Amino acid sequence: MPLMMAAIAIIGLSSCQKLTGGGMIGWYTDLSKVAKQSDFNVINEAIDSKEVLSSYRTGKYIASYDLFIGSDGQYNDSAASFGRLRFTIPTVINTIRIVDSNTLIFYVGYLYVDGRGYGDAVYKLYAGRIFGNMAYYGSPSYYTYAKADNKILVSNGDIYTIVDGGLIKDGGSSRLSKYDPTQRH
């Protein structure tokens, strides 16, 4: 019996070490859904040429930095007045940070000029010469989780499958890839 207990303890520790030894610990997001510098090229060109994006009785909306960046520093392109540039940039991302062998944090990050967002900077990027450094900011929501085989079972009911160092939420197809939030992308 003591030999069996020792074997169970070793198996439990080796599973824990895979997570705490660098394995799954880290930050994850769907990298296909974050803004990239190249996404801003068409907006930068419109700003350079002072393109009229839309025109209404109340006036014209001309592409400018201030049109896209609010007074609080948040990026926005969702109004109809943005014309052809409406919804050009992904403004919201979901991020998971696996902290240790039983804690993870969810973030919903919103795009801001770097240094002006609220909460934690969860993903940083360079948006070109006009917009400069930007980041997605979000507030943390803490959860516990358990790992079973290649699944992560979160206390909020979410289940993720571990695939080649990434995560896929059950019922979905988007791959959450590991990334470094201290690096500017």
Phi, psi and omega per residue, in radians:
M1 nan -0.784 3.117
P2 -1.060 -0.611 3.121
L3 -1.125 -0.714 3.130
M4 -1.132 -0.738 3.131
M5 -1.097 -0.689 3.118
A6 -1.138 -0.713 3.124
A7 -1.106 -0.746 3.124
I8 -1.111 -0.731 3.136
A9 -1.112 -0.711 3.134
I10 -1.146 -0.742 3.107
I11 -1.088 -0.784 3.118
G12 -1.066 -0.756 3.125
L13 -1.157 -0.681 -3.130
S14 -1.174 -0.610 3.062
S15 -1.139 -0.741 -3.141
C16 -1.136 -0.703 -3.120
Q17 -1.150 -0.561 3.089
K18 -1.066 -0.668 3.130
L19 -1.379 -0.819 -3.069
T20 -1.419 -0.277 3.139
G21 -1.498 0.404 3.080
G22 1.774 -0.384 -3.081
G23 -0.757 -1.468 -3.070
M24 -1.645 -0.194 -3.138
I25 -1.093 2.308 3.132
G26 2.582 -2.903 -3.060
W27 -1.893 2.480 -3.097
Y28 -2.399 2.401 3.011
T29 -2.700 2.899 3.058
D30 -1.433 1.772 -3.052
L31 -1.146 -0.277 3.087
S32 -1.380 -0.158 -3.096
K33 -1.960 0.247 3.069
V34 -1.846 2.628 3.120
A35 -1.165 2.556 3.081
K36 -2.178 2.781 3.137
Q37 -0.945 -0.739 -3.107
S38 -1.094 -0.457 3.103
D39 -1.109 -0.485 -3.100
F40 -1.473 -0.184 -3.078
N41 -0.971 -0.814 -3.106
V42 -1.155 -0.601 3.102
I43 -1.235 -0.748 3.114
N44 -1.048 -0.720 3.104
E45 -1.115 -0.724 3.118
A46 -1.121 -0.680 3.104
I47 -1.169 -0.778 3.129
D48 -1.022 -0.686 -3.098
S49 -1.588 0.033 -3.121
K50 0.920 0.815 -3.107
E51 -1.129 2.390 3.030
V52 -1.427 2.024 -3.087
L53 -1.488 -0.583 3.098
S54 -2.808 2.819 -3.124
S55 -2.462 2.285 -3.132
Y56 -2.327 3.006 3.082
R57 -0.986 -0.557 -3.088
T58 -1.410 -0.163 3.098
G59 2.476 -3.141 3.139
K60 -1.753 2.565 3.050
Y61 -1.887 1.893 -3.092
I62 -1.779 2.358 -3.129
A63 -1.012 2.188 3.093
S64 -2.733 2.798 3.095
Y65 -0.958 -0.828 -3.085
D66 -1.165 -0.392 3.078
L67 -1.204 -0.648 -3.085
F68 -1.562 -0.448 -3.088
I69 -1.941 2.071 3.132
G70 -1.267 3.001 -3.114
S71 -1.098 -0.384 3.108
D72 -1.570 -0.015 3.127
G73 1.623 -0.006 -3.126
Q74 -1.409 2.396 3.076
Y75 -1.379 2.445 3.113
N76 -2.601 2.332 3.013
D77 -2.486 0.560 -3.013
S78 -1.650 -0.277 -3.103
A79 -1.322 2.684 3.120
A80 -1.036 -0.469 -3.119
S81 -1.126 -0.219 3.107
F82 -1.397 -0.070 3.054
G83 0.923 -2.275 -3.074
R84 -1.143 -0.268 -3.126
L85 -1.677 0.113 3.114
R86 -1.113 2.327 3.131
F87 1.056 0.562 3.122
T88 -1.263 -0.660 -3.030
I89 -1.928 2.322 3.021
P90 -1.183 2.053 -3.038
T91 -1.722 -0.177 -3.106
V92 -2.347 2.349 3.044
I93 -2.294 2.707 3.022
N94 -1.860 2.330 -3.080
T95 -2.300 2.506 3.042
I96 -2.123 2.365 3.011
R97 -2.068 2.043 3.031
I98 -1.526 2.016 -3.007
V99 -1.506 -0.813 -3.109
D100 -2.727 -2.767 -3.032
S101 -1.321 -0.030 3.087
N102 -2.618 0.098 -3.122
T103 -2.180 2.342 2.985
L104 -2.395 2.793 -3.099
I105 -2.203 2.312 3.013
F106 -1.734 2.463 3.024
Y107 -2.279 2.469 2.876
V108 -1.904 1.945 -3.037
G109 -1.730 2.389 3.117
Y110 -1.989 2.483 -3.022
L111 -1.380 2.190 3.129
Y112 -2.362 2.848 2.891
V113 -1.101 2.351 -3.074
D114 -1.000 2.320 3.123
G115 1.624 -0.099 -3.094
R116 -2.033 0.014 -3.122
G117 -1.459 3.056 -3.122
Y118 -1.947 2.421 -3.122
G119 1.568 -2.571 -3.088
D120 -1.710 2.461 3.016
A121 -1.329 1.953 -3.047
V122 -1.767 -0.274 3.104
Y123 -2.758 2.207 -3.093
K124 -1.956 2.508 3.107
L125 -2.574 2.794 3.010
Y126 -1.806 2.180 -3.034
A127 -1.819 0.306 3.120
G128 1.703 3.114 -2.986
R129 -1.161 -0.468 -3.118
I130 -1.453 -0.817 -3.078
F131 -1.598 -0.384 3.077
G132 1.141 -2.500 -3.113
N133 -1.380 2.281 3.107
M134 -2.306 2.899 3.120
A135 -2.719 2.663 2.986
Y136 -1.575 2.283 -3.136
Y137 -2.062 2.466 3.100
G138 -2.658 2.824 3.081
S139 -1.730 2.481 -3.062
P140 -1.338 2.497 2.943
S141 -2.159 2.027 -3.033
Y142 -1.572 2.440 3.093
Y143 -2.473 2.749 2.971
T144 -1.718 2.783 3.101
Y145 -2.593 2.849 3.035
A146 -2.265 2.568 3.105
K147 -1.835 2.269 3.083
A148 -2.331 1.980 -3.054
D149 0.965 -2.097 -3.129
N150 -1.824 0.491 -3.133
K151 -2.063 2.556 2.974
I152 -1.996 2.082 -3.097
L153 -1.836 1.947 -3.037
V154 -1.630 2.556 -3.090
S155 -1.102 -0.274 3.088
N156 -1.524 0.032 3.116
G157 1.770 -0.217 3.111
D158 -1.223 2.560 3.067
I159 -2.249 2.312 3.112
Y160 -2.115 2.443 3.039
T161 -1.687 2.327 3.106
I162 -1.483 2.138 3.131
V163 -2.324 2.044 3.096
D164 0.738 0.875 3.099
G165 1.378 -0.041 3.097
G166 -1.956 -3.094 -3.119
L167 -2.301 2.489 3.003
I168 -2.245 2.175 3.138
K169 -1.237 2.348 3.114
D170 -0.991 2.342 -3.107
G171 1.559 -0.061 -3.127
G172 -2.111 3.132 3.122
S173 -2.271 -0.130 -3.139
S174 -1.281 2.311 3.115
R175 -1.618 2.207 3.027
L176 -1.605 2.024 -3.090
S177 -1.763 2.624 3.129
K178 -1.273 2.447 3.109
Y179 -2.595 2.939 -3.131
D180 -1.831 1.958 -3.093
P181 -1.268 -0.188 3.117
T182 -1.493 -0.257 3.133
Q183 -1.549 2.542 3.049
R184 -1.626 2.207 -3.050
H185 -1.732 nan nan
